[in-house]
Amino acid sequence: MKRKIFKDLDLTYQNLIIIVLAISFAVLGSTGLILSTQVDPDELEHLHATWLWNKGINPYTDFFEHHTQLYWLPLMPVINIVEASNSIHLAVVAGRLVSLIILLLLLAASYFLFAEIFNRITAIYSTLLWAIFCAYYPRAIHIRPDMLMMLFLVLGTYFLLHGVGYPVGRFKKNIFIFLGGVGLALSILVLLKAVLWVLPIIIWLILYYWKQRSHQSFKAQLISVSIFISGMVIVFGLQLVWLISVNDISKFLFANITTNMQLGSVYGDPREIMAVIKRTISWVNAPIILVLLGFASFITQKKVKNNFSKILILLLLGGSILLTLLGNDPEYHYHFPLVWLLSGLSGFRIQIMAKKLSFNTRLLFDTSILALTLILCIFSFGPIFFNEGLKNSTEPLQYILDNSENEDSYLSASNSTPIFLKESNPEFFMAHINPRRSVSNGLQSTTPKFVVATKEEAKRHMSNDLLKSYKRVNKQVLVLE
């Protein structure tokens, strides 16, 4: 049966079933990464920060952290549930399940925004490509705030476009614009780097209203802009009220801006920039030729759902590339927004090519994508069976929890933490971030029972006299003798 699903949607039921299955396998592949990939120190950092905050220990004032606290809110129920188990492995699995829920919401939101910018066929293929990328890149499912930032960016952009570009009645229009401001503001509070996506959106909004000045009264435009700004102001206002209540605005700014600027960026280092380019070309979920063809096709397309979508894509590409270059290493979590846009452009090209294929050829094409996602899904579970999964990577730190008493403490030379144990000096948390803080200095005023440091970290951060006081029990942990 070749009947189309909708008259205006060039897609048969067979194609849709295959694509939905492919997306499902991609999501299942992401689920496999929960158990198969080793723990990343950043994951332990966020779980530990959540645990401390849940105990009433405020970030920035009572312990050092260089991230905003919004991401820790969805992790709090997880910490409450798994804390009694005293298991790092269980805590990481539970935290990654939260990341999976965020990913599922992001996939749904991505479909709607892709459809708003391009069309529904493009949205289906672009969402599939984005899902495939997430299925083979472990950090997409790790406990880190990047995906929550992406969720709010996509939702905020969708609501704003829907409200501004496609009026659906005055009240609903204003509601969508307000939600757009709220979503974009929340993305910045999750990760401040989101401002490099939000600023192009604001520039696009100004250009849009300038273009519409002959069709829309200045008063109507002013109302819309005011509603958008009010959504952002409310979110930032609530954050400001919290900061004032704990009296740590200066420490918040130091931790999240000054400290992060000290980390540097790949910009200015030709080798790092080339590493970013190579990663983008070799790891992007669609061949780079599809991206280039999709970009050219979209920009030259005469019949686009909204001509201002072209300007929006150009602005977002510029912001996303800048965000990528400002990252302090070429890892992919610094350019999720860029890969998301590349997925959209690739999906746009695919839908153009798919229209020209016969029914059987297109079915074969979609089936080949399904086969690819199935292979990715199988490989994502592979490390579990070769004993290289999550459990082994958490065992060294689990030693601390298994051998500690209530009053015991630790100090870490990195952001690897045993989660459910307080530092001897929380100000030295993540000593490697701020060169003014060192483990040696921290140990002068405190004597923790445990020190978390590899041999290289111990040699770099601890004096010989301090090392003589501690016995190494595994590759990550030293115990006071």
Secondary structure, 3 states (H helix, E strand, C coil): CCCEEECCEEEEHHHHHHHHHHHHHHHHHHHHHHHHCCCCHHHHHHHHHHHHHHCCCCECCCECCCCCCHHHCCCHHHHHHHHHHCCHHHHHHHHHHHHHHHHHHHHHHHHHHHHHHCCHHHHHHHHHHHHHHHHHCHHHCCCCCHHHHHHHHHHHHHHHHHHHHCCCCHHHHHHHHHHHHHHHHHHHHHCHHHHHHHHHHHHHHHHHHHHHHHCCCHHHHHHHHHHHHHHHHHHHHHHHHHHHHHCCHHHHHHHHHHHHHHCCCCCCCHHHHHHHHHHHHHHCCCCHHHHHHHHHHHHHCCCCCCCHHHHHHHHHHHHHHHHHHCCCCCCHHHHHHHHHHHHHHHHHHHHHHHHCCCHHHHHHHHHHHHHHHHHHHHHHHHHHHCCCCHHHHHHHHHHHHHCCCCCCCEEECCCCCCCCCCECCHHHCCCCCCCCCCHHHHHHHCCCCEEECCHHHHHHHCCHHHHHCEEECCCCEEEEC
